[in-house]
Structures are given as structure tokens and as C-alpha cells.
Amino acid sequence: MNKTLLEKDAEHLWHPYTPLINKRPYAEVVSAKDMYLHLADGSKLMDAISSWWVNIHGHGNEQLAKAVQSQILELDHTLFAGFTHKPAVDFAMNFLRVVACDQSRLFYSENGSTAVEVAMKIAIQYWKNKGEERTTIVALEGAFHGDTFGAMSVSARGLFTEAFESLLNPVLFIPFPDGTNDEEVLQQLETYLQKHPVAAFIYEPLIQGTGGMRVYTPELLARMMDVCAKYGVLTIADEVMTGFGRTGKKFASHYAARKPDLMCFSKAITGGLLPLGVTTCTKKVEEPFLSADMHRAFFHGHSYTANATICQLALTSLLMFESEACQANIARISASHQAFVNKRKSHVKIKRIESLGTILSIEVQTNNSESSYTHEIRHFLYDFFIKKGILLRPLGNIIYVLPPYIITNQQLEEIYAAVDEMLIALP
Ligand SMILES: Cc1ncc(COP(=O)(O)O)c(C=O)c1O
């Protein structure tokens, strides 16, 4: 008997963050265009979360598709040890210009986790090359920096890490600055830096993503960075989610008075078509590596490092992102979200509502006061929006809207109206 696609999937494929016996059937996507995913049953879903925050220019973009096709025919891929090429150099030069923040050197990898992994390894080897043994990293409670071992180590302990806990690197966590505990956060950071051989402090600038779309201020960020500067500790800004206009400015680090030493990027970097990770650093960080000695070289490299096709795609996406039209869309979405937040601020069924640029997050009030990724309300919320034809993927009792920048005002209103209806239907 011929098995269906879903049956073959259930028998042989492994999906992320999902039990192998999955009680909720997968939706089969057959095509995607602009704001919509088209499903095998003939229905369509508005992609209000940019397919895990990657897709900024909408699906099936022709300019990006053409860039990929012509680059494959010109130079698809080559190893990057001993070789270089124009797409890698052109993207790097343009990207460093847009990121600014004194970033002057760039390392390619494939995703957000590896961008973080590379930053951590560079930070630790920075100290080794300088003759100091500093290996401890400080991170924020509630953080999410990825799924590889290093990235897991600096992420919050919990469901994502519990099977691996005994194997994670030594990391010190400071409280999340929730607006009530600034002095405690700064004091804890300073105590750690005084007492431990800390190599670097890693943070998601201004907003924690997977940790619940929680916002903190640029002033506090700058003060945390001041403490790091006082002890010579490197700072690593993980812009994997916040980069490329998500927070309203091109990069979240542009809000803070101090500049990070290292930065990590991925997700929207290619417009959401193909995987790419990038880690950048300042001249200060590269300095102890400026040597012909192999023992001072950075030993990290993947088969697909600086894939020419993906670099050319990222360059094309970057130029589209910089365009006036795209920047105007970011400002329009940001204003629209803010207006919605202002209108719903004191809603009885909303525990917390905030927006930062194009990110809107709403934590709903439930009988069970705890906020967690596995909060049972997430199934109700997910299904409610799916029935309305909108893809939102709640983090427990927190829903967030993080749309492609091509979303129209009408589509935004459709989402807000669905949120209002959800609040009425909320059990
Ligand atoms: C801030 C941050 N860093 C790193 C990552 C890991 O990125 P990836 O899933 O591409 O490995 C994520 C993923 O959500 C993230 O939000």
C-alpha cells in the first residue's frame, strides 16, 4: 500500500522541538508566495512570524531567486581555506558598513547557533592568545542563543537543555533586567567579573526572543557594557533575532551608547531563503590573532563556510533591506504595532503587551499564572489563529507578531482583529 506523505514523515523524519510521537498532525506546505504559505489541503496561512523570524522580504521573492540562480551558474561554491571570492568579500564590505559599531572583521558560518559558537570560541582564544586563561562566560537568565553545545551553555537552563546539563560549559547567569532590578543586575554582574576569570558577556540586545519576547532598555544595556569595560571583559551582542530592522533600527546595538566587541548574525541575513551565520569583531579582538603562528590561528571552519551562492544572496537581500521602501515599511509596521499596544494596554486579559520596532508581544492572562514555553494555553492560541488563517507560534502564553516587511496595513489589521477575537474567546 502506498503511504501518504504524512505517514512517511511520521515514520522516518525527525522534527525540531517535537516529541517523536506527535499527537498534532503536520501541515504540508506546497508553495509560498509573499505573505502566504499554501497548504496541500488548498488553504493558505498568513506567515505572521516570518517563518521563525527569517523571512523579511516575503516568500518567493524574484529578485532574490534570480540572484541565487545566476550565482550558481557563475560560481556555486568553493572551499574557503586557501581561496576567496567576490560574493564573500562584497557582502562582508557592505555588511560591515551597515552594521558599523566599529566591527572590522567577519567570519562566516551557517546559522545562529554557529555564529554564537564562533563568537564564544574567538572570545576564549582572544584571552589565550594574550596569555591569560579566561574561559567563563556570563549570560542573562532566560537567554536563548542556540542549540549547539556552546550556545546551549549560555542559554537558560530548562526544557531545551535538561538532557545535556552535566556537559555544558561553566556559565554564570545574571538576572534578566525586568525594569525593577537594575541595581541588582549590575551588582551581580560586577561581583562575577571581580571573582571569576570571565572571558565575555553575551546578551540578546534589548529583547530576549525565545525567552518570551521580553524587552529591556538601551540605558541598562550600556550600563552593563560599562561594567564589562571596567574589567576588560569582551561583550558579545547576539543579533540573530534582533538584526535587520526587527527592533526598528537596523541593528538593536545601534540603540546603545556602547559598542559590542563581537556580534552574531543569522536568520534574516539572507531574507530567509538559505542558511547563513556571521560573526564580526572589532580590531581590538582581532589583534591577538594577527600572527603567522598556527597556534594563534582560529581553528574553526565548515565545509560550506562562505558559500558563494549564499553570500551573493545575502548581499542582494542586504541592498533590498537598505532601500528606502524597506526602511519605510519597517517604520510603518513599528508605528502600527505601537498604536495597537497603546489601545490594548489595560485590557483585563492581557498580562503584558509591548512592542519594539516590528516585534509585537502579548502575554495573555491565564488561570495558571506561570509563564512557560510548555504552558498548555499555547495549543488553544495556536489553533485559534490557524483557524483564522494566521500562523503565530506562541511561546507558552505569549504570542508575538514578527511579520515580513512587505505586510500591508490591511494584513496587519487582520492580525490585530484576530488578537481581539482571541482575547474574547480566551478561556
Ligand atoms: C538570539 C538567538 N540566537 C541564536 C539563535 C539560534 O539560531 P539558529 O536557530 O539559526 O541556530 C536563535 C534562534 O532562535 C536566537 O533567537
The ligand as an SDF file (V2000), in Angstrom:
LIG
                    3D

 16 16  0  0  0  0  0  0  0  0999 V2000
   19.0070   35.2120   19.7680 C   0  0  0  0  0  0  0  0  0  0  0  0
   19.2270   33.9050   19.0790 C   0  0  0  0  0  0  0  0  0  0  0  0
   20.4650   33.4250   18.9470 N   0  0  0  0  0  0  0  0  0  0  0  0
   20.7220   32.2650   18.3210 C   0  0  0  0  0  0  0  0  0  0  0  0
   19.7020   31.5060   17.8050 C   0  0  0  0  0  0  0  0  0  0  0  0
   19.9960   30.2050   17.1140 C   0  0  0  0  0  0  0  0  0  0  0  0
   19.8040   30.3600   15.7540 O   0  0  0  0  0  0  0  0  0  0  0  0
   19.6540   29.0800   14.8110 P   0  0  0  0  0  0  0  0  0  0  0  0
   18.3090   28.5080   15.0870 O   0  0  0  0  0  0  0  0  0  0  0  0
   19.7670   29.6330   13.4260 O   0  0  0  0  0  0  0  0  0  0  0  0
   20.7630   28.1600   15.1410 O   0  0  0  0  0  0  0  0  0  0  0  0
   18.3810   31.9490   17.9260 C   0  0  0  0  0  0  0  0  0  0  0  0
   17.2730   31.1430   17.4060 C   0  0  0  0  0  0  0  0  0  0  0  0
   16.1220   31.3800   17.6500 O   0  0  0  0  0  0  0  0  0  0  0  0
   18.1450   33.1830   18.5830 C   0  0  0  0  0  0  0  0  0  0  0  0
   16.9090   33.6650   18.7490 O   0  0  0  0  0  0  0  0  0  0  0  0
  1  2  1  0
  2  3  1  0
  2 15  2  0
  3  4  2  0
  4  5  1  0
  5  6  1  0
  5 12  2  0
  6  7  1  0
  7  8  1  0
  8  9  2  0
  8 10  1  0
  8 11  1  0
 12 13  1  0
 12 15  1  0
 13 14  2  0
 15 16  1  0
M  END
$$$$
